[in-house]
Each structure stands twice: as structure tokens, then as C-alpha cells.
Amino acid sequence: MLEGSMKALNFRSLIIFSAFLRVFLIVYGEWQDTHMEVRYTDVDYLVFSDAAALIVSGKSPYKRSTYRYSPLIAFILTPNSFIHQSWGKFLFAASDLLVGYFIRKILKLRGVPENLCIYSVIVWLFNPFTFTIGTRGNCEPIVCAIILWVIICLMKGNLFQGAIWYGLVVHMRIYPIIYALPILIILDPSLFKPNKKPIITNWNSKHPKTHLTLGPTKSFNLFSRSRILFSLTSASVFFLFTGIFFYLYEWEFLHEALLYHLTRTDPRHNFSIYFYHIYLNYERQFSVLEKLVSFLPQLMVQLLLVFRFAHDFSFCFFVQTVAFVAFNKVITAQYFVWFFCLLPLILPWTKMKLKWEGVFCISFWIGAQLHWLFWGYMLEFKGKQVFLQLWAASLLFFAANTYVMITIILRHTYSPVFNLSQKTKSIDGMVDDGDNLGGQQNEHAHLDEDDEDVGVEYMVHDPNVDWKEMRPRLGDCYESPAQLRPNIQLKIEEFRKYMRLWTVVPSGGDVFETRYGYIGYKVDLATHTCTCNLWKLFGIPCVHGQAAINFIHKRSNSVHFFLVPQGQICCNIYGEHTTCRWKQLVVKG
């Protein structure tokens, strides 16, 4: 029943319903603020609004006590003073919806099926933590949207744009600096080349477990073009905004917006395990040893996670953020949004079932938080001396965060975002990125730059099988008679690289039927023409038509397939002919 109802849903319906929900909550919040003792609006929103009003009047936003954010937040909320006091809430709610759109965009770039995309987007759009944060007036949805946009820029190879936004988001909220190291690791020069986009792996591709330990290696080139470009651009943007606001507001800005967060200690509303120690010693300066005791565990965990999962960087960002929040000296409820926006990006790769393990993890985490809130209520509203009980609740909440994080890691299917086989493009002695095969130029080894978006794959498949669902696996093939060995050897890294985008079916003679995404093409090499089937209309101009002709024309003579007994089809893997149980053929020309 659930599956049937999900099919009836689509992304547009989700966004529209989510938008109405958020508008309703904003309107309701205005009513509650007016008629009830407990306000719906977050106290931070009042601080933002006051700071914005100070800017409108030509004063420093830091004249408002407890405003400890970048002046950018106050600047974008200045319409609160002359349009409507809820302007900022609508802006934050719109950013909340934008996060949902970006989540789907990232998953679609990985080729995740639509139903899984919908499930994942729902986890964000209808999470009570997230849809109340923005409508109550907290700025975190803007930060989340920028972080996801940085991920999209990296996946598309737009390093310059991604670096600009990354520098901006670190200026706005200092915590995304923890993503700098995994970003530098993934900006490998063999993946990011001038004028070429990195190849994104399909969401269900299999990967060797040896990649799990990838991190800086002997060949790690810190001063590669991609790393220098990203580092200099993001640092320039960060220091540009920091310099401008330092010029405007001087040391008050630097202390409140940046330095304060590096040394922050908070004895109230703090879920951290360090809360009780901070409370007992709040009036004195902490020693270097005390600072190290709280900082070193967090640093060690961050480094371990980065060097373990950097190439699966959406997952790496998620576990990094969970660990950063769990081990931090200060934890407030809004921090949870930092990893909630990344959670949907890892769901398609988890082996955890909602029943029972998933339900237990959710219940343990929420239960530990409610347990803490009970003792916090007893302390702040009832005036009870329950500091030890509250500290014990903090320890339990830390245990819940750690348990859930470890469980998610153990149930995760490692999947590098980029095709790591680009690093080893050797075919019969071909070294690095060269195109020579046995000392001769191999015209079929790589695409021309004009054909960059085409991919390099031939797949002959059973027409009765859904080509999108049936993809070759290593375990699907086994060796057949030695006399069927081809002349071209295909290493497994190359096999994985080209298993994407194009399917080609010989129709007899010089005619090939191809498919690129949902568009079908028919290429006739004899007449050098191409027609396509777009939404069942034949003969209209083909967007990728010429690329399809060039692609097939250059490689048709290297398509090797053989029928063996039982009518199965052979494919090239490791230079051996093997039979594919799915009646599919994948060869590299």
C-alpha cells in the first residue's frame, strides 16, 4: 500500500505541499506569539531582526547583545524593518524548500531511481526538526542550502563556483571548515582535468573494499591545479567578506562573529558531555590541558573519518558532522539540522532496514534527547538541583549519537562519488592517461572532446528486459572457451568506468539502435543519418544525434560479441570472453 501511494506522489506535489505547510506554520506562529505566553518564534530571530534594524539605522549590528553571526545575516533581513517582520521567516522557509530540491538534484546526478529520491526528500521536508527550524526564524536552512550547492558544484566539476560558495558559507558559519580536508582529497588531478567533467559513478555500482582506506598517498599532490584553484578561491572569498566587515565594524565583528565560536563555552541549553565541567568552572579561564582534552578526541575522529570515507564525500560530510556535533563543547538543538540536511544523501546506500534496526536507532536518539529535556525542564523551570542527573543525561545522549553513527557506518555501502578507475587508465601497458596501446595509437580508447558527454559503452541486451534495471555485474559472468578470446583486453577499472549512459543494439547491416537516457536514437552508418524517438515522436532533430553518429561510426568495427550454445552472449572482461547470464554485452572499443 505504501509503495502504491508513493508512486502517486511526485516531487512537485511534495514541494507544493511542503510550501503550504511552512506558510501555515509561519502564519500560525504570528498568532501564537500574539495570543499565547510561550512564543513560537525563536529568540534568535528576534536577535536577527534587531540587528537588521540597527543596520537600517546606520549602526553596527553588534550593538545588539548576543548577536554573534556574520553581518550578512542581518543585511539580508533588513526588509524585516520596511516590508514585514516575517520576511526572514519566509526567506528561511524558502531555503528549506531549496534544500529539498538540492537533495533530489544530487541523488539524480548519481542515477538514484525516482522512488528512492522521493523517500529521501521526504526525510528532509517532513522532518519536524527541519520544518520548524526555518519557520521559527533560524538561519540554518540557508547554510544547509549553500553546503548542498557546493556538493552539486563539485559533482559537476564547477570548482570555481563551488569554491566561491564554500568560502562564503565558512564565513557565515565557521563549522563547514571541517569539510576542507575531504574536499582537498577528492580534488585529485586525475579526476578533475581542465575542460573535462569528472565521471560520476552510478549509485548501484560495486566498488572494491580496498578503496575504503584511500586518503593521502605517496602520489598525493597538494599543489595540483584543482586544489590550488579551490583553495585560493575559497580563501579569497572568506577573507574578502571578513576584511570588508572588519573595516566596517572592526574588532567587535571579529570577536563576536568568529573568535567567539572558537572559544565558546556555554553552561546553559547545552547537550554536551562537557556541560557540567563548564558550569562548575565558568568563571575561570580553562587551562591548555583542559582545552586539549576536549579538542583532541574530536580532531582524531575527524581525521579517521576523512581518511576512511573522503571519496564517498556525501557520506563523509554526514558522519563528520554527526561526530563534530557529538564531540563539541557546545551542542544546541539547531546543530542537528547540520547533519539532517546530509542524511537524505546517504539513505540510498544504507543496508539498514527501518524495521527493526532503523526504528531502534531513531527511538534511542529521540529518547535520549527527551530524557535530557526532562532534566533540563526540571532545572530551568522548576528550579530543582538536578545538575548531576542532567550531566548523566548528556552522557546518555552522547552514547546515543555515537551508537547511531557507528551503526550507520557499519550499514553503509561504500560508493565513491567519482569513478576512481580514471586514475588507472592502463590497457595492455598503457600508462597514466596516454592513448597508446602496445606502442600504437588506439583510436577507440578515448572519446574526442566533442563527444565528452556521450560516454563510452556498448550494451547488447535482451529487448524483453528493462535495460535500466539490469546492469552487468562481475558475478554474472564466467569464462567460456579460450578460442573465443578477443584481441582487446579490458581491465576491470575500465569496465566499471564505461558502464553508463549509452546502450547500443545492432539492428542488422549498418543500422544501430541506441539509447541515451530516455531518448532513443537510430543511427544508419551507411547514410550517416540519425533519427530519435523523443516522447514517441519519430524523426525530429536529435540533440545528441551527431555525437551518436560519430560515436558509433568510430567504434562499430570494434564491437565484439559471439553467440554461444544456449543463445547466450559473450562479453569482454579481463581480455577473456565470458558469457553473461543477463544476455548483455559490454565492451570497450
C-alpha positions as CSV (number, residue, x, y, z in Angstrom):
1,M,0.0,0.0,0.0
2,L,2.9,2.4,0.9
3,E,4.6,1.7,-2.4
4,G,1.4,2.4,-4.3
5,S,0.9,5.7,-2.6
6,M,4.5,6.6,-3.2
7,K,4.0,6.1,-7.0
8,A,1.1,8.6,-6.8
9,L,3.4,11.2,-5.3
10,N,5.8,13.3,-7.4
11,F,8.4,15.8,-6.5
12,R,6.3,18.8,-7.5
13,S,3.5,17.7,-5.2
14,L,5.9,17.3,-2.3
15,I,7.3,20.8,-2.8
16,I,3.8,22.4,-3.1
17,F,2.5,20.7,0.0
18,S,5.7,21.5,1.9
19,A,5.4,25.1,0.9
20,F,1.8,25.3,2.2
21,L,2.8,23.6,5.4
22,R,5.6,26.2,6.0
23,V,3.4,29.2,5.2
24,F,0.8,27.8,7.6
25,L,3.3,27.5,10.4
26,I,4.6,31.0,9.8
27,V,1.1,32.4,10.0
28,Y,0.3,30.3,13.0
29,G,3.5,31.4,14.7
30,E,2.4,35.0,14.4
31,W,-0.9,34.1,16.0
32,Q,0.8,32.1,18.8
33,D,3.2,34.9,19.5
34,T,0.3,37.3,20.0
35,H,-2.1,35.2,22.0
36,M,0.0,32.7,24.0
37,E,2.6,33.0,26.7
38,V,5.0,30.6,25.0
39,R,6.3,32.2,21.8
40,Y,6.6,30.1,18.6
41,T,9.3,32.4,17.2
42,D,12.9,31.5,18.0
43,V,14.7,34.0,20.2
44,D,17.5,34.1,17.6
45,Y,15.0,35.6,15.1
46,L,14.4,38.5,17.4
47,V,18.1,39.0,17.7
48,F,18.5,38.9,13.9
49,S,15.6,41.4,13.5
50,D,17.1,43.8,16.0
51,A,20.5,43.6,14.3
52,A,18.9,44.2,10.9
53,A,17.1,47.3,12.3
54,L,20.4,48.6,13.6
55,I,21.9,48.3,10.1
56,V,18.9,50.1,8.6
57,S,19.5,53.0,11.1
58,G,23.2,53.1,10.2
59,K,24.6,51.4,13.3
60,S,26.6,48.2,14.0
61,P,24.5,45.0,14.3
62,Y,26.8,44.1,17.2
63,K,25.1,46.8,19.3
64,R,22.5,44.2,19.8
65,S,23.8,41.9,22.6
66,T,24.1,38.2,21.8
67,Y,24.3,38.9,18.0
68,R,27.2,36.6,17.2
69,Y,26.8,36.0,13.5
70,S,28.2,37.4,10.2
71,P,26.6,40.8,9.4
72,L,25.4,39.1,6.2
73,I,22.6,37.6,8.1
74,A,21.5,41.0,9.4
75,F,21.9,42.5,5.9
76,I,19.6,40.0,4.2
77,L,17.0,40.5,7.0
78,T,16.8,44.3,6.6
79,P,13.4,44.0,4.8
80,N,12.1,43.0,8.2
81,S,12.1,46.7,9.0
82,F,10.3,48.0,6.0
83,I,8.4,45.1,4.3
84,H,7.2,42.8,7.1
85,Q,8.6,41.4,10.3
86,S,8.2,37.8,8.9
87,W,10.3,38.5,5.8
88,G,13.2,36.5,7.3
89,K,11.0,33.5,8.1
90,F,9.8,33.3,4.6
91,L,13.3,33.5,3.3
92,F,14.5,30.7,5.7
93,A,11.5,28.6,4.7
94,A,12.3,29.1,1.0
95,S,15.8,28.0,1.7
96,D,14.4,25.0,3.5
97,L,12.5,24.0,0.3
98,L,15.6,24.7,-1.8
99,V,17.4,22.1,0.3
100,G,14.8,19.6,-0.7
101,Y,15.3,20.4,-4.3
102,F,19.1,20.2,-4.0
103,I,18.8,16.8,-2.3
104,R,16.9,15.4,-5.3
105,K,19.4,17.0,-7.7
106,I,22.4,15.4,-6.0
107,L,20.7,12.0,-5.9
108,K,19.6,12.2,-9.6
109,L,23.2,13.1,-10.5
110,R,24.1,9.7,-9.0
111,G,21.4,8.0,-11.0
112,V,19.2,7.1,-8.0
113,P,15.7,5.9,-9.0
114,E,12.9,8.4,-8.6
115,N,11.1,6.5,-5.8
116,L,14.3,6.5,-3.7
117,C,14.8,10.2,-4.4
118,I,11.2,10.9,-3.2
119,Y,11.7,8.9,0.0
120,S,15.0,10.7,0.7
121,V,13.5,14.2,0.1
122,I,10.6,13.3,2.4
123,V,13.1,12.7,5.2
124,W,14.1,16.3,5.0
125,L,10.9,18.1,4.0
126,F,8.7,16.5,6.6
127,N,11.2,16.2,9.5
128,P,9.7,18.1,12.4
129,F,13.2,19.3,13.4
130,T,13.7,20.9,10.0
131,F,10.4,22.4,9.0
132,T,10.1,24.1,12.4
133,I,13.6,25.5,12.5
134,G,13.1,27.7,9.4
135,T,9.5,28.8,10.2
136,R,10.6,29.7,13.8
137,G,13.2,32.0,12.3
138,N,16.5,30.2,12.4
139,C,19.0,30.8,9.6
140,E,20.4,27.3,9.4
141,P,18.4,26.3,6.2
142,I,20.4,29.0,4.3
143,V,23.7,27.4,5.4
144,C,22.4,23.9,4.6
145,A,21.3,25.0,1.1
146,I,24.8,26.5,0.4
147,I,26.6,23.3,1.5
148,L,24.4,21.2,-0.7
149,W,25.0,23.6,-3.6
150,V,28.8,23.2,-3.0
151,I,28.4,19.4,-3.3
152,I,26.5,19.9,-6.6
153,C,29.2,22.2,-8.0
154,L,31.9,19.6,-7.1
155,M,29.9,16.8,-8.7
156,K,29.6,18.8,-11.9
157,G,33.2,19.8,-11.9
158,N,32.4,23.5,-11.3
159,L,35.3,24.1,-9.0
160,F,35.5,27.9,-9.2
161,Q,31.8,28.3,-8.4
162,G,31.9,25.7,-5.7
163,A,34.9,27.4,-4.1
164,I,33.2,30.8,-4.0
165,W,30.2,29.4,-2.2
166,Y,32.3,27.3,0.1
167,G,34.3,30.4,1.2
168,L,31.0,32.2,1.7
169,V,29.4,29.5,3.9
170,V,32.6,29.2,6.0
171,H,32.4,33.0,6.6
172,M,28.7,32.7,7.6
173,R,29.1,29.7,9.9
174,I,32.6,28.5,10.7
175,Y,31.8,24.8,11.2
176,P,31.9,23.9,7.4
177,I,35.7,24.3,7.6
178,I,35.7,20.6,8.7
179,Y,34.8,19.7,5.0
180,A,38.0,21.3,3.7
181,L,40.2,18.2,4.1
182,P,37.9,15.7,2.3
183,I,37.3,18.3,-0.5
184,L,41.1,18.6,-1.0
185,I,41.4,14.8,-1.1
186,I,38.7,14.4,-3.8
187,L,40.2,17.1,-6.0
188,D,42.6,14.6,-7.5
189,P,44.2,15.8,-10.7
190,S,43.3,12.5,-12.4
191,L,39.6,13.2,-11.6
192,F,39.5,16.9,-12.2
193,K,41.1,17.8,-15.5
194,P,40.9,21.2,-17.4
195,N,37.7,21.5,-19.6
196,K,36.6,18.0,-18.6
197,K,34.0,17.0,-16.1
198,P,34.7,14.2,-13.6
199,I,32.9,10.9,-14.2
200,I,30.2,10.2,-11.6
201,T,29.7,6.6,-10.6
202,N,26.2,5.2,-10.8
203,W,24.5,4.8,-7.5
204,N,24.4,1.0,-7.5
205,S,27.9,0.4,-8.9
206,K,30.0,-2.1,-7.0
207,H,33.4,-1.0,-5.6
208,P,36.4,-2.8,-4.1
209,K,36.7,-2.6,-0.4
210,T,40.3,-1.6,-0.8
211,H,39.1,1.9,-1.7
212,L,37.9,2.3,1.8
213,T,41.3,3.3,3.0
214,L,42.0,5.8,0.3
215,G,43.4,9.0,1.6
216,P,46.6,10.9,1.0
217,T,49.0,8.5,-0.6
218,K,52.6,8.8,-1.8
219,S,51.3,10.3,-5.0
220,F,49.2,12.9,-3.2
221,N,49.9,16.2,-5.0
222,L,48.8,19.0,-2.7
223,F,49.7,21.6,-5.3
224,S,47.7,20.3,-8.2
225,R,45.8,22.8,-10.3
226,S,42.3,21.8,-8.9
227,R,43.4,22.0,-5.3
228,I,45.2,25.3,-5.7
229,L,42.2,26.8,-7.6
230,F,39.7,25.7,-5.0
231,S,41.9,26.7,-2.0
232,L,42.8,30.1,-3.3
233,T,39.3,31.0,-4.5
234,S,37.5,29.9,-1.3
235,A,40.2,31.5,0.9
236,S,39.9,34.8,-1.1
237,V,36.1,34.9,-0.7
238,F,36.4,34.2,3.0
239,F,39.0,36.9,3.6
240,L,37.2,39.3,1.3
241,F,34.0,39.3,3.3
242,T,35.9,39.1,6.6
243,G,38.0,42.1,5.5
244,I,35.0,44.2,4.4
245,F,33.2,43.6,7.7
246,F,36.3,44.1,9.8
247,Y,36.7,47.5,8.0
248,L,33.1,48.4,8.8
249,Y,32.8,47.0,12.4
250,E,36.4,46.5,13.5
251,W,37.3,44.1,16.3
252,E,33.8,43.8,17.6
253,F,32.9,41.9,14.4
254,L,36.0,39.7,14.5
255,H,35.4,38.7,18.1
256,E,31.6,38.2,18.0
257,A,31.3,36.5,14.6
258,L,34.5,34.4,14.5
259,L,36.7,34.2,17.6
260,Y,33.8,33.8,20.0
261,H,32.8,30.5,18.3
262,L,36.3,29.1,18.6
263,T,36.4,29.6,22.3
264,R,32.7,29.4,23.2
265,T,31.7,27.8,26.5
266,D,28.0,27.7,27.4
267,P,26.6,26.3,30.7
268,R,23.0,26.6,29.6
269,H,20.9,24.8,26.9
270,N,23.9,22.6,26.2
271,F,23.6,18.9,25.4
272,S,27.4,18.4,25.5
273,I,29.1,16.0,27.8
274,Y,31.4,18.9,28.9
275,F,28.4,20.9,30.1
276,Y,28.8,20.1,33.8
277,H,32.6,20.9,33.8
278,I,31.9,24.2,32.0
279,Y,29.2,25.0,34.6
280,L,31.5,24.3,37.6
281,N,34.3,26.3,36.1
282,Y,32.5,29.0,34.1
283,E,34.1,32.0,35.9
284,R,37.7,30.9,35.4
285,Q,39.9,30.5,32.3
286,F,40.4,27.0,31.1
287,S,43.9,25.6,31.0
288,V,45.7,24.4,27.9
289,L,45.4,20.8,29.1
290,E,41.6,21.1,29.5
291,K,41.3,22.6,26.0
292,L,43.4,19.7,24.6
293,V,41.3,17.1,26.4
294,S,38.1,18.4,24.7
295,F,39.8,19.1,21.3
296,L,42.0,16.1,20.6
297,P,39.2,13.4,20.6
298,Q,37.3,15.5,18.1
299,L,40.3,16.0,15.9
300,M,41.2,12.3,15.9
301,V,37.7,11.2,15.0
302,Q,37.6,13.8,12.2
303,L,40.9,12.6,10.7
304,L,39.8,9.0,10.9
305,L,36.5,9.6,9.2
306,V,38.1,11.7,6.4
307,F,40.8,9.3,5.5
308,R,38.4,6.4,5.6
309,F,35.5,7.9,3.6
310,A,36.7,11.0,1.7
311,H,35.9,9.8,-1.8
312,D,32.3,9.0,-0.7
313,F,32.2,12.6,0.2
314,S,28.4,13.0,0.8
315,F,28.6,10.2,3.4
316,C,31.9,11.6,4.7
317,F,30.3,15.0,5.3
318,F,27.4,13.4,7.1
319,V,29.5,11.3,9.6
320,Q,31.9,14.2,10.0
321,T,29.1,16.5,11.0
322,V,27.5,14.0,13.4
323,A,30.9,13.4,15.1
324,F,31.6,17.2,15.2
325,V,28.3,17.9,16.9
326,A,28.6,14.9,19.3
327,F,32.1,15.7,20.4
328,N,31.7,19.5,20.6
329,K,31.9,21.5,23.8
330,V,28.6,23.2,23.0
331,I,25.5,21.4,21.4
332,T,22.2,23.1,20.9
333,A,19.1,21.7,19.1
334,Q,19.7,23.8,15.9
335,Y,23.0,21.9,15.4
336,F,21.1,18.8,14.5
337,V,19.9,20.5,11.3
338,W,23.6,20.5,10.1
339,F,23.5,16.7,9.6
340,F,19.8,16.3,8.9
341,C,20.3,18.1,5.6
342,L,23.0,15.5,4.7
343,L,21.1,12.4,5.9
344,P,18.9,12.0,2.8
345,L,22.1,11.9,0.7
346,I,23.2,8.6,2.2
347,L,19.9,6.7,2.5
348,P,20.0,5.0,-0.9
349,W,23.3,3.4,0.1
350,T,22.3,2.1,3.6
351,K,21.6,-1.6,4.2
352,M,19.8,-0.7,7.5
353,K,16.1,-1.6,7.5
354,L,13.6,0.7,9.0
355,K,12.2,-2.3,10.8
356,W,13.7,-3.0,13.4
357,E,17.2,-1.5,13.5
358,G,16.1,1.8,12.0
359,V,13.3,2.2,14.4
360,F,15.6,1.4,17.3
361,C,18.2,4.0,16.3
362,I,15.5,6.7,15.9
363,S,13.9,5.8,19.2
364,F,17.2,5.6,21.0
365,W,18.3,9.0,19.7
366,I,15.0,10.8,20.3
367,G,14.5,9.0,23.7
368,A,17.9,10.2,24.9
369,Q,17.1,13.7,23.8
370,L,13.7,13.7,25.5
371,H,15.4,12.3,28.7
372,W,17.8,15.3,28.6
373,L,15.0,17.8,28.0
374,F,13.1,16.4,31.0
375,W,16.0,17.2,33.4
376,G,16.6,20.5,31.6
377,Y,13.0,21.4,32.3
378,M,13.3,20.4,36.0
379,L,16.4,22.6,36.3
380,E,15.3,25.7,34.4
381,F,11.5,25.8,35.0
382,K,11.2,24.0,38.4
383,G,14.4,25.2,39.9
384,K,15.5,21.7,41.0
385,Q,19.1,20.9,41.8
386,V,19.5,18.2,39.1
387,F,22.9,19.0,37.6
388,L,24.3,15.5,38.1
389,Q,21.2,14.0,36.5
390,L,21.4,16.4,33.6
391,W,25.1,15.5,33.1
392,A,24.2,11.8,33.2
393,A,21.6,12.6,30.5
394,S,24.3,14.3,28.5
395,L,26.4,11.2,28.7
396,L,23.5,9.1,27.6
397,F,22.8,11.4,24.6
398,F,26.5,11.2,23.7
399,A,26.2,7.4,23.7
400,A,23.1,7.6,21.5
401,N,24.9,9.8,19.0
402,T,27.9,7.5,18.9
403,Y,25.9,4.3,18.7
404,V,23.7,5.6,15.8
405,M,26.8,7.0,14.0
406,I,28.7,3.7,14.2
407,T,25.6,1.7,13.2
408,I,25.1,3.9,10.1
409,I,28.8,3.4,9.2
410,L,28.5,-0.3,9.5
411,R,25.4,-0.5,7.4
412,H,26.6,1.9,4.7
413,T,27.6,0.6,1.3
414,Y,30.7,2.4,0.3
415,S,30.3,4.2,-3.0
416,P,32.8,6.8,-4.2
417,V,31.1,9.7,-5.9
418,F,33.6,9.8,-8.7
419,N,34.9,6.9,-10.8
420,L,38.3,6.2,-9.3
421,S,39.2,4.0,-12.2
422,Q,40.1,7.2,-14.0
423,K,43.3,7.1,-12.0
424,T,44.4,3.8,-13.7
425,K,43.6,4.0,-17.4
426,S,46.0,1.3,-18.4
427,I,45.1,-1.1,-21.2
428,D,47.8,-3.6,-22.2
429,G,50.7,-1.5,-20.8
430,M,49.1,1.9,-21.4
431,V,50.4,4.2,-18.7
432,D,48.6,7.0,-16.9
433,D,46.4,9.0,-19.3
434,G,48.1,8.1,-22.6
435,D,46.2,6.8,-25.6
436,N,48.8,4.3,-26.9
437,L,48.1,0.6,-27.0
438,G,51.2,-1.6,-27.5
439,G,53.1,1.4,-28.8
440,Q,50.3,2.2,-31.4
441,Q,47.7,4.9,-31.3
442,N,44.4,3.4,-30.1
443,E,41.7,5.4,-31.7
444,H,39.0,3.7,-29.7
445,A,40.5,4.2,-26.2
446,H,39.0,7.6,-25.5
447,L,36.4,10.0,-26.7
448,D,37.1,13.2,-28.6
449,E,36.4,16.3,-26.6
450,D,33.3,16.9,-28.8
451,D,31.9,13.6,-27.6
452,E,32.6,14.2,-23.9
453,D,29.1,13.9,-22.7
454,V,28.4,10.7,-24.7
455,G,30.2,8.1,-22.6
456,V,31.9,5.0,-24.0
457,E,29.7,2.0,-23.7
458,Y,28.1,-0.7,-25.9
459,M,25.5,-2.9,-24.4
460,V,23.6,-5.5,-26.3
461,H,20.7,-6.6,-24.2
462,D,17.6,-8.8,-24.2
463,P,14.8,-6.5,-25.5
464,N,12.4,-8.1,-23.1
465,V,14.4,-6.9,-20.1
466,D,14.3,-3.4,-18.7
467,W,17.7,-2.0,-19.5
468,K,17.7,0.4,-16.7
469,E,17.2,-2.3,-14.1
470,M,19.5,-5.0,-15.5
471,R,23.2,-4.0,-15.4
472,P,26.1,-6.4,-15.7
473,R,27.8,-7.5,-12.5
474,L,31.1,-9.2,-12.2
475,G,29.4,-12.2,-10.6
476,D,27.1,-12.5,-13.6
477,C,29.9,-13.6,-16.0
478,Y,32.2,-16.7,-16.2
479,E,34.9,-17.8,-18.6
480,S,33.9,-19.6,-21.8
481,P,36.2,-21.5,-24.3
482,A,39.6,-20.0,-24.8
483,Q,39.4,-19.9,-28.6
484,L,36.9,-17.0,-28.2
485,R,39.5,-14.7,-26.8
486,P,39.4,-11.2,-28.4
487,N,42.3,-9.0,-29.3
488,I,41.3,-6.2,-27.0
489,Q,41.8,-6.6,-23.3
490,L,39.6,-4.7,-20.9
491,K,40.7,-4.2,-17.3
492,I,38.1,-4.2,-14.6
493,E,38.6,-0.5,-13.8
494,E,37.8,0.4,-17.4
495,F,34.8,-1.9,-17.4
496,R,33.3,0.0,-14.5
497,K,34.1,3.4,-16.0
498,Y,32.2,2.8,-19.2
499,M,29.1,1.1,-17.7
500,R,26.9,4.1,-18.1
501,L,24.8,6.3,-20.3
502,W,24.8,4.7,-23.8
503,T,23.2,1.4,-24.9
504,V,23.7,0.1,-28.4
505,V,21.8,-2.6,-30.2
506,P,22.8,-3.8,-33.7
507,S,19.6,-3.9,-35.8
508,G,21.2,-5.5,-38.9
509,G,23.6,-4.2,-41.5
510,D,24.9,-0.7,-40.7
511,V,21.9,0.3,-38.5
512,F,22.3,0.6,-34.8
513,E,19.7,1.5,-32.3
514,T,20.9,3.4,-29.3
515,R,19.5,4.9,-26.2
516,Y,20.8,7.9,-24.2
517,G,18.8,8.3,-21.0
518,Y,15.1,8.2,-22.1
519,I,15.8,9.2,-25.7
520,G,16.1,6.5,-28.3
521,Y,18.3,7.0,-31.5
522,K,18.5,5.0,-34.7
523,V,21.8,5.5,-36.5
524,D,22.4,4.4,-40.1
525,L,26.1,4.3,-40.8
526,A,25.6,3.8,-44.5
527,T,23.7,7.1,-44.9
528,H,25.4,8.8,-41.9
529,T,22.0,9.8,-40.5
530,C,20.3,9.7,-37.1
531,T,16.7,9.9,-36.0
532,C,15.4,9.9,-32.5
533,N,12.4,8.8,-30.6
534,L,11.5,11.6,-28.0
535,W,8.2,11.0,-26.3
536,K,7.2,8.7,-29.1
537,L,7.7,11.2,-31.9
538,F,10.0,9.9,-34.7
539,G,12.2,11.9,-37.0
540,I,12.6,15.1,-35.0
541,P,16.0,16.7,-34.7
542,C,18.3,14.8,-32.4
543,V,20.1,16.7,-29.6
544,H,22.9,14.2,-29.4
545,G,22.4,12.9,-32.9
546,Q,25.8,13.9,-34.5
547,A,27.5,12.7,-31.3
548,A,25.8,9.3,-31.7
549,I,26.8,9.0,-35.3
550,N,30.4,9.9,-34.5
551,F,30.5,7.6,-31.5
552,I,29.1,4.6,-33.4
553,H,31.0,5.2,-36.6
554,K,34.4,5.3,-34.9
555,R,33.7,2.2,-32.8
556,S,31.3,-0.1,-34.6
557,N,34.2,-2.2,-36.1
558,S,35.3,-3.0,-32.6
559,V,32.1,-4.4,-31.2
560,H,32.9,-8.0,-30.4
561,F,30.1,-10.3,-29.5
562,F,29.6,-14.0,-30.1
563,L,26.6,-16.3,-29.7
564,V,27.5,-19.5,-27.7
565,P,25.4,-22.6,-27.0
566,Q,22.1,-21.8,-25.3
567,G,22.0,-18.5,-27.2
568,Q,23.9,-16.5,-24.6
569,I,26.0,-13.5,-25.5
570,C,29.8,-13.1,-24.7
571,C,31.3,-10.0,-23.3
572,N,34.9,-8.8,-22.9
573,I,36.3,-8.7,-19.3
574,Y,39.9,-9.1,-18.5
575,G,40.6,-9.9,-22.1
576,E,38.6,-13.1,-21.8
577,H,35.3,-13.9,-23.5
578,T,32.8,-14.6,-20.8
579,T,29.1,-15.5,-21.0
580,C,26.7,-13.0,-19.4
581,R,23.7,-14.5,-17.7
582,W,21.7,-11.4,-18.4
583,K,22.3,-11.7,-22.2
584,Q,24.1,-8.4,-22.2
585,L,27.3,-7.3,-23.9
586,V,29.6,-4.6,-22.6
587,V,32.8,-4.0,-24.5
588,K,35.1,-1.1,-24.8
589,G,36.0,-0.1,-28.4
